[in-house]
């Protein structure tokens, strides 16, 4: 049985843990150094050194980036200072170990599809709904990366574009209007929470604003869980939009599982029930008859576990 180290690089924290004998140790967690690439690389090397042993075979890493998996080069990144960076080569030289680098949502999908080091779900689509919307694909029992290693940018699926007069000229940058990320990310739940507070000042969210609080998506989830109707409606709106994206994934791939993770998944069935309901309406009859739409089961450890599994499977 191999011993590997998983590294989950997020916009706010880095999580590093040892994986051996099918078990993941408690992770070492540090705030992400976002000042520049070299400082973050030094932080990663130091954190890996804290958990590394003489038996460590390889290191796997999940990064919020578009990754050329074959070379481990990060083409572009979100919330971390990595751009056109050959991270696999740099870390491999500094650590003296094989290093494997992939997109963070892709390694989370690998964790969600696995039981120990074995793939338990052959065909799985992962949605990570947080600050943005990420995605990962396990198809035919293997990670699917596409022709260049950059597949599964699910957040940029178009779900609400007005094409009445043909395709409009899009603004620069991403996410584009009408994309899943622009309409169903955690930042959009922030906006919906503010809008509901303004529209319904007697609601729990409205009372928070009246008391001088700046409300966000987390407030909406908490208030919804306590039964506040305005907050429930805000979370349901996000869920319905997510459901359109889920339907597109099911129509395209007919997976066994669609797993929903990320911070917004803390809303549980308040998010998933409307998402399932809408997805069912938009899925073609006869497609997705064996698809389970559920919450991701790995929770906060998905990224670091998936990264460790990446090293275990790719380094075998």
C-alpha positions in Angstrom: 0.0 0.0 0.0 1.4 3.4 -1.0 2.0 6.4 1.3 1.2 9.7 -0.3 0.6 13.3 0.7 -2.4 15.3 -0.5 -2.3 19.1 -0.8 -5.5 21.1 -1.2 -4.7 24.7 -2.2 -7.6 27.1 -1.7 -8.0 30.8 -1.9 -8.0 31.2 1.9 -6.2 28.1 3.3 -3.9 25.3 2.4 -4.6 21.8 3.7 -1.9 19.1 3.7 -2.3 15.5 5.0 -0.6 12.1 4.8 -2.6 9.2 3.3 -1.5 5.6 4.1 -3.2 2.3 4.6 -6.4 3.7 3.2 -6.6 6.3 6.0 -6.1 10.0 5.8 -4.3 11.7 8.8 -5.6 14.9 10.3 -4.5 17.7 8.0 -2.1 20.5 8.7 -3.9 23.7 7.8 -2.3 27.1 7.0 -3.7 30.3 5.6 -2.9 30.7 1.9 0.0 33.0 1.1 -1.4 35.0 -1.8 1.2 37.8 -2.1 3.2 36.1 -4.9 3.9 32.7 -6.4 7.3 32.1 -4.8 6.0 32.7 -1.2 3.2 30.3 -1.8 5.5 27.7 -3.2 7.8 28.1 -0.1 4.7 27.7 2.1 3.7 24.5 0.3 7.2 23.0 0.6 7.2 23.8 4.3 3.8 22.3 4.9 4.6 19.1 3.0 7.8 18.8 5.1 5.7 18.7 8.3 3.8 15.6 7.3 6.4 13.8 5.1 8.0 10.6 6.3 10.8 8.4 4.9 8.0 6.2 3.4 6.3 9.0 1.3 6.1 7.9 -2.3 4.6 10.9 -4.0 2.7 14.2 -3.6 -0.7 15.1 -5.1 -2.0 18.6 -5.3 -5.4 20.2 -6.1 -5.3 23.8 -7.2 -8.0 26.2 -8.3 -6.5 26.5 -11.8 -6.7 25.4 -15.4 -4.0 22.7 -15.4 -2.1 21.0 -18.2 -2.0 17.7 -16.4 0.7 16.1 -18.5 3.3 18.7 -17.5 1.7 20.0 -14.3 1.7 23.5 -15.6 -0.9 25.9 -14.3 -2.2 28.0 -17.2 -4.4 30.3 -15.2 -5.7 30.4 -11.6 -8.4 31.9 -9.4 -7.6 33.4 -6.0 -4.0 32.1 -6.0 -1.0 33.8 -7.6 -0.2 31.1 -10.2 -0.1 31.9 -13.9 1.7 29.9 -16.6 3.7 28.2 -13.8 5.3 24.7 -14.2 4.4 23.8 -10.6 4.9 20.0 -11.0 8.5 20.6 -12.1 9.3 23.2 -9.5 7.9 21.2 -6.5 9.4 17.9 -7.8 12.9 19.5 -7.9 12.5 21.0 -4.4 11.0 17.9 -2.8 12.8 15.2 -4.6 9.5 13.3 -5.0 7.1 12.7 -7.9 4.4 15.4 -7.8 1.1 15.3 -9.6 -1.0 18.5 -10.0 -4.7 18.8 -11.0 -7.7 21.1 -10.7 -9.1 21.2 -7.2 -12.6 20.2 -8.2 -11.2 17.3 -10.3 -9.4 15.8 -7.3 -12.6 16.3 -5.2 -14.5 14.3 -7.8 -11.9 11.5 -7.5 -12.3 11.4 -3.7 -16.1 11.3 -4.1 -15.9 8.4 -6.6 -13.5 6.4 -4.5 -13.6 3.9 -1.7 -10.1 3.7 -0.2 -7.9 3.6 -3.3 -10.6 1.8 -5.4 -13.0 3.6 -7.7 -16.5 2.8 -6.5 -18.5 5.0 -8.8 -17.6 4.6 -12.5 -19.3 7.7 -13.8 -19.6 10.7 -11.6 -20.1 14.5 -12.1 -19.0 16.8 -9.3 -20.3 20.3 -8.8 -18.4 22.4 -6.2 -20.6 25.4 -5.4 -18.6 28.0 -3.4 -17.2 31.4 -4.4 -17.4 30.1 -7.9 -18.7 26.9 -9.4 -16.1 24.2 -10.2 -16.5 20.8 -11.6 -14.9 17.4 -11.9 -15.6 14.3 -14.0 -14.9 10.6 -13.4 -15.9 8.7 -16.5 -15.4 5.0 -17.1 -13.6 4.8 -13.8 -11.0 7.4 -14.6 -10.6 11.1 -14.3 -11.7 12.8 -17.5 -9.5 15.7 -18.4 -10.1 16.3 -22.1 -7.6 17.0 -24.9 -5.6 19.5 -23.0 -6.3 18.6 -19.4 -8.7 21.5 -18.9 -12.0 19.7 -19.1 -14.9 20.0 -16.6 -15.1 23.8 -16.3 -18.8 23.2 -15.4 -19.2 26.6 -14.0 -18.9 28.1 -17.4 -21.8 26.1 -18.8 -24.3 28.6 -20.2 -27.7 28.2 -18.5 -29.5 31.5 -19.0 -28.3 33.3 -22.1 -30.8 35.5 -24.0 -30.4 34.6 -27.7 -33.4 36.4 -29.0 -31.4 38.6 -31.3 -28.6 36.1 -31.9 -25.5 35.7 -29.7 -24.7 39.0 -27.9 -21.1 40.2 -27.7 -19.9 39.0 -24.3 -18.0 41.3 -21.9 -14.3 40.7 -21.2 -13.4 38.3 -18.5 -15.1 35.5 -16.7 -17.6 34.4 -15.6 -19.7 35.4 -18.6 -23.3 36.5 -18.2 -25.7 33.6 -18.3 -23.1 31.1 -17.1 -23.7 28.7 -14.1 -21.0 30.5 -12.2 -22.6 33.9 -12.7 -26.0 32.7 -11.7 -25.5 29.9 -9.1 -22.3 30.5 -7.2 -22.0 31.4 -3.6 -21.4 35.1 -4.5 -24.9 35.1 -6.2 -26.4 33.7 -3.0 -24.8 36.7 -1.3 -26.7 39.0 -3.7 -29.9 37.1 -3.3 -29.7 37.4 0.4 -29.3 41.2 0.2 -32.2 41.4 -2.3 -34.5 39.4 0.0 -33.5 41.4 3.0 -34.5 44.6 1.1 -37.7 43.2 -0.3 -38.9 41.7 3.0 -37.6 43.9 5.9 -39.7 41.8 8.4 -37.8 38.6 7.5 -34.9 37.3 9.5 -32.5 38.7 6.8 -34.3 42.0 6.9 -34.0 42.3 10.6 -30.3 41.6 10.4 -29.9 44.4 7.9 -32.0 46.7 10.1 -29.6 45.9 13.0 -26.6 47.1 11.0 -25.5 43.7 9.7 -24.2 43.1 6.2 -25.9 39.9 5.2 -24.4 37.2 2.9 -25.1 33.7 1.7 -24.1 32.1 5.0 -26.7 34.2 6.7 -29.3 33.0 4.1 -28.4 29.4 4.7 -28.6 29.7 8.5 -31.9 31.6 8.4 -33.3 29.1 5.9 -32.4 26.2 8.2 -34.3 28.0 11.0 -37.4 28.2 8.8 -37.3 31.8 7.5 -39.4 31.9 4.3 -37.4 34.7 2.6 -34.1 32.9 3.2 -35.6 29.6 2.0 -36.7 31.3 -1.2 -33.2 32.7 -1.8 -31.6 29.3 -1.3 -34.3 27.7 -3.5 -33.6 30.2 -6.3 -30.0 29.2 -6.3 -30.9 25.5 -6.2 -33.3 25.9 -9.2 -30.6 27.6 -11.2 -28.1 24.8 -10.2 -30.8 22.3 -11.3 -30.6 23.6 -14.9 -26.9 23.0 -14.9 -27.3 19.5 -13.4 -29.9 18.7 -16.2 -27.3 19.7 -18.8 -24.7 17.4 -17.2 -27.2 14.5 -17.0 -28.3 14.9 -20.6 -24.7 15.0 -21.8 -23.2 12.2 -19.7 -25.9 10.1 -18.0 -23.8 9.5 -14.9 -24.5 7.3 -11.9 -24.0 10.1 -9.5 -24.1 13.9 -9.5 -22.4 15.1 -6.3 -22.8 18.6 -5.0 -20.1 20.0 -2.7 -18.6 23.3 -1.8 -19.7 25.8 0.8 -23.2 26.2 -0.5 -23.9 22.5 0.0 -24.2 23.3 3.7 -27.8 24.2 2.9 -28.4 20.5 2.3 -31.9 19.5 1.0 -33.0 23.2 1.0 -30.6 23.5 -2.0 -30.8 20.0 -3.4 -34.6 19.5 -3.4 -35.3 22.4 -5.8 -32.2 21.5 -7.8 -33.5 17.9 -8.3 -37.0 19.1 -9.1 -35.8 21.4 -11.8 -33.3 18.9 -13.2 -36.0 16.3 -13.6 -38.1 18.7 -15.7 -35.2 19.4 -18.1 -33.7 15.9 -18.5 -34.8 14.1 -21.6 -37.1 11.1 -21.0 -35.1 7.9 -20.7 -31.9 9.7 -19.7 -30.6 9.7 -16.2 -32.9 7.0 -15.0 -30.1 5.6 -12.8 -28.6 9.0 -11.8 -28.5 9.9 -8.1 -28.2 13.6 -7.3 -26.8 13.9 -3.8 -24.6 15.9 -1.5 -20.9 15.2 -1.7 -20.1 12.8 1.2 -16.4 13.6 1.8 -17.1 17.1 3.2 -14.1 19.4 3.9 -11.6 16.6 3.4 -12.6 16.0 -0.3 -9.9 18.1 -1.8 -6.9 16.9 0.3 -8.1 13.2 0.1 -8.6 13.5 -3.7 -5.1 15.0 -4.1 -3.6 12.1 -2.1 -5.5 9.6 -4.2 -4.3 11.3 -7.3 -0.7 10.7 -6.3 -1.6 7.1 -5.3 -3.3 6.3 -8.6 -1.1 8.2 -11.0 2.2 7.2 -9.3 1.3 3.5 -9.2 
